[in-house]
Amino acid sequence: MTMVSGKGERHASAKASKRKSLGPSKRDKHKRRLKQKVSIAEKEALNKVSVAKSKQKKEAVQVKSPSPSQQLEFFLDKFQSVNGVKLSTLELESITENCIVKAPVGHDQDASNLGEHLKFAFGSSWENKLCGTELDQGKIEAGSPAVIIFSTSALRSLDLLRELHPLTRKCQAAKLFSKHMKIENQVSLLKNRVNIASGTPSRIKKLIEMEALQLSRLEVLVFDMQMDVKGFSLFTLPQVSNEFWDLYKTYFHQRLQQGKVLICLYGS
């Protein structure tokens, strides 16, 4: 009996040894395959983020830069490519780099410096035009801002307005977006003096069509160029960009050609 038992143990030991020599079990192989799949998925996700950041950086360099002529070229290229139009030589000659707001020396284009850029754009008259509180018949109409800021979302509009608080303490800025904002309240606010308005293209267009938002005093258009994680901006974000370009073509392009407004491509 003892001898049989010894043979059985040796036989079991041999089987175990054989299993080891055959390599990992099916369960181990399954775990390894799962890890490989997770690893591949993580790499793909990282690659997507990397591509988006690369795209974002590339476009940001184009608009954050420096020279008004480069900014104008970038803007007109976007306008033509997105809208499928080609401006004539005569049209291009009417839009010069003088229509681009020049940045004050030593100030980057981040939200915290927007106020300084606007002061610089209005020169010595900035305090009266951006901080004044009284209407002036024939000169300063109700609901007619000197500055309109265009953003892709309500949150971004609020971020920019927050940084402009020193300019809007006495004269409330108009928040022109639909999220948590009733259009009736916006119409009511626009019955007073407004120096700065910030919002999204769709709501801004609606208020212009309702004749609640006036454009008689408009001098500066600020186009927020911050991009989302996918590399989209005000000029390229699906749906929002369509609304923006439609609004721009209808109400602002001719004003730009006539030298009545300046544009500021702001942020990165």
matplotlib code that plots the C-alpha trace (Angstrom):
import matplotlib.pyplot as plt

x = [0.0, 2.8, 4.6, 1.4, 0.9, 4.5, 3.9, 0.7, 2.5, 5.3, 2.7, 0.9, 4.2, 5.1, 1.7, 2.3, 5.8, 4.4, 1.8, 4.5, 6.6, 3.6, 3.5, 0.7, -2.9, -5.8, -6.8, -3.3, -3.4, -6.9, -5.6, -2.6, -4.8, -7.1, -4.0, -2.8, -6.2, -6.3, -2.8, -3.7, -6.9, -4.8, -2.3, -5.0, -6.6, -3.3, -2.6, -6.0, -5.2, -1.8, -3.2, -5.8, -3.2, -1.0, -3.8, -4.7, -1.1, -0.8, -3.9, -3.1, 0.3, -1.4, -3.7, -1.8, 1.0, 2.0, 1.6, -1.7, -1.1, -0.7, -3.9, -5.8, -4.5, -5.5, -9.0, -9.7, -8.4, -10.8, -13.7, -13.1, -12.4, -15.2, -17.8, -16.6, -16.2, -13.3, -13.1, -12.3, -9.1, -11.3, -12.8, -9.5, -8.0, -10.8, -9.8, -6.3, -4.4, -5.6, -8.8, -7.0, -6.8, -3.1, -2.0, -0.3, 3.4, 4.1, 0.6, -0.2, -3.6, -5.1, -8.4, -6.8, -5.4, -8.5, -9.3, -5.9, -6.3, -9.7, -8.3, -5.5, -8.0, -10.0, -7.0, -7.6, -11.4, -11.6, -13.0, -15.9, -16.8, -16.2, -17.3, -19.8, -23.3, -25.4, -27.3, -26.8, -29.6, -28.3, -24.9, -25.3, -28.4, -29.8, -28.7, -25.8, -22.5, -19.1, -17.7, -19.3, -17.4, -18.2, -17.6, -18.5, -20.3, -22.0, -19.3, -16.5, -18.5, -18.7, -15.0, -14.2, -16.7, -15.3, -11.9, -13.6, -15.2, -13.1, -14.6, -18.2, -18.7, -20.7, -22.3, -23.5, -22.3, -24.9, -24.7, -26.1, -26.4, -29.4, -28.1, -30.1, -30.9, -34.4, -34.5, -37.1, -34.6, -31.9, -34.3, -35.0, -31.3, -30.7, -33.1, -30.3, -26.8, -24.6, -20.9, -19.8, -21.8, -20.6, -22.4, -22.9, -23.6, -27.2, -28.5, -26.6, -28.2, -31.7, -31.4, -30.2, -33.2, -35.5, -33.9, -33.2, -29.4, -28.3, -25.1, -24.9, -22.1, -20.2, -16.4, -14.7, -15.6, -13.7, -13.6, -12.6, -10.1, -9.8, -10.1, -11.7, -10.0, -10.8, -9.1, -12.3, -12.7, -15.4, -14.5, -14.6, -16.9, -19.8, -23.1, -21.7, -19.3, -22.2, -24.2, -21.1, -20.2, -23.9, -24.0, -20.7, -21.7, -25.1, -24.2, -20.4, -18.5, -19.6, -18.9, -15.3, -14.9, -16.1, -13.7, -16.4, -15.3, -12.1, -11.7, -9.7, -8.7, -8.3, -6.9, -5.4]
y = [0.0, 2.4, 1.7, 2.4, 5.6, 6.7, 6.0, 8.0, 11.0, 10.7, 10.6, 13.7, 15.5, 14.6, 15.9, 19.2, 19.5, 18.9, 21.6, 24.1, 23.2, 23.7, 27.4, 29.6, 28.4, 29.6, 32.0, 33.6, 33.9, 35.6, 38.1, 38.9, 39.5, 41.8, 43.8, 44.1, 45.4, 48.0, 49.0, 49.5, 51.5, 53.7, 54.4, 55.2, 57.6, 59.3, 59.6, 61.4, 63.8, 64.4, 65.1, 67.5, 69.4, 69.6, 71.0, 73.4, 74.6, 75.1, 77.3, 79.2, 80.2, 81.6, 83.9, 84.6, 86.1, 89.1, 91.0, 92.5, 91.5, 87.8, 87.9, 89.5, 86.9, 84.1, 85.6, 86.1, 82.7, 81.2, 83.3, 82.2, 78.5, 77.9, 79.8, 78.6, 82.1, 84.0, 87.7, 89.8, 92.0, 95.1, 93.5, 92.5, 96.0, 97.5, 95.3, 96.3, 95.4, 98.7, 96.9, 94.5, 95.6, 96.0, 94.4, 96.6, 95.7, 93.1, 91.7, 88.1, 87.2, 85.5, 86.3, 88.3, 90.8, 91.4, 94.6, 96.1, 95.2, 97.0, 100.1, 100.1, 99.8, 102.8, 104.9, 108.0, 107.7, 104.2, 105.4, 107.3, 104.6, 101.5, 102.7, 105.5, 105.2, 107.8, 107.7, 110.6, 111.1, 110.9, 109.6, 106.8, 104.7, 102.2, 98.6, 99.7, 98.4, 99.7, 96.1, 92.7, 89.6, 86.3, 83.0, 79.3, 78.9, 80.6, 79.5, 81.0, 84.2, 84.4, 83.7, 86.7, 89.0, 88.1, 89.5, 92.7, 93.4, 96.5, 98.0, 96.9, 97.9, 101.0, 99.9, 96.3, 94.1, 92.3, 88.5, 87.4, 83.6, 81.3, 79.1, 80.0, 83.4, 84.4, 86.5, 88.8, 89.8, 90.4, 92.7, 94.6, 95.1, 96.4, 99.2, 100.8, 101.9, 99.0, 99.3, 95.7, 92.6, 89.0, 86.0, 83.2, 83.8, 82.4, 84.6, 87.7, 87.3, 86.8, 90.0, 92.0, 90.6, 91.7, 95.1, 94.9, 94.9, 97.9, 98.4, 102.1, 102.6, 99.4, 99.8, 96.5, 92.9, 90.4, 86.9, 84.5, 82.1, 79.6, 76.0, 73.0, 69.7, 68.6, 71.6, 73.4, 77.2, 79.8, 79.7, 75.9, 74.3, 72.5, 74.4, 77.3, 78.3, 78.2, 80.5, 82.7, 83.1, 83.7, 86.5, 87.9, 88.0, 89.5, 92.3, 92.9, 92.1, 95.2, 97.3, 95.9, 96.8, 100.3, 100.7, 101.1, 98.3, 96.7, 93.0, 91.4, 87.7, 87.0, 84.2, 80.8]
z = [0.0, 0.9, -2.4, -4.4, -2.5, -3.3, -7.0, -6.8, -5.3, -7.9, -10.6, -9.3, -8.9, -12.5, -13.8, -11.9, -13.3, -16.8, -16.3, -15.3, -18.3, -20.6, -19.5, -18.1, -17.7, -19.8, -17.0, -17.0, -20.8, -20.6, -18.0, -20.2, -23.2, -21.1, -20.0, -23.6, -24.7, -21.9, -22.8, -26.4, -25.5, -23.2, -25.9, -28.4, -26.0, -25.3, -29.0, -29.5, -26.7, -28.2, -31.7, -30.2, -28.2, -31.3, -33.4, -30.6, -30.3, -34.0, -34.3, -31.1, -32.5, -35.5, -33.6, -30.5, -32.5, -32.8, -35.9, -37.0, -40.6, -39.6, -37.5, -40.4, -42.8, -40.4, -40.0, -43.7, -44.5, -42.0, -43.3, -46.9, -46.2, -43.8, -45.8, -49.2, -50.6, -52.2, -51.6, -54.6, -54.7, -54.2, -51.1, -49.7, -50.3, -48.1, -45.1, -43.9, -40.8, -39.2, -38.4, -36.0, -32.3, -31.5, -28.2, -25.5, -25.0, -22.3, -22.0, -23.1, -24.5, -21.5, -19.8, -17.0, -19.5, -21.6, -19.7, -20.6, -24.2, -24.4, -22.7, -25.2, -28.1, -26.9, -26.0, -23.9, -24.2, -22.6, -19.3, -20.8, -23.4, -21.2, -17.7, -18.3, -16.9, -18.6, -21.9, -24.3, -26.8, -30.4, -29.2, -26.7, -27.2, -24.8, -25.5, -27.7, -26.4, -27.5, -27.2, -28.0, -27.0, -28.8, -27.1, -27.7, -24.4, -21.5, -19.1, -21.2, -21.6, -17.8, -17.4, -19.6, -18.0, -14.5, -15.6, -16.8, -13.5, -12.8, -16.0, -15.3, -11.7, -12.5, -15.7, -15.8, -18.6, -20.7, -20.5, -23.8, -23.8, -23.3, -20.4, -17.2, -18.8, -19.9, -23.0, -21.4, -18.7, -21.3, -23.3, -20.1, -19.3, -22.9, -22.2, -20.2, -21.1, -21.9, -22.6, -22.8, -23.9, -23.9, -25.2, -27.7, -31.4, -31.4, -28.6, -29.8, -33.3, -31.8, -29.7, -32.8, -34.8, -32.0, -32.1, -28.4, -29.1, -31.0, -33.0, -33.4, -30.9, -31.6, -32.0, -31.1, -31.8, -29.6, -30.9, -28.2, -29.6, -26.8, -28.0, -26.5, -25.8, -29.4, -30.9, -31.9, -31.6, -32.2, -35.9, -36.3, -33.6, -35.4, -35.2, -33.1, -35.9, -38.5, -36.2, -35.7, -39.4, -40.4, -37.8, -38.9, -42.6, -41.9, -39.4, -39.2, -42.4, -44.2, -41.1, -41.1, -44.8, -44.1, -41.2, -38.6, -36.3, -35.1, -34.4, -31.7, -32.0, -28.3, -26.2, -26.9]

ax = plt.figure().add_subplot(projection="3d")
ax.plot(x, y, z, "-o")
ax.set_aspect("equal")
plt.show()
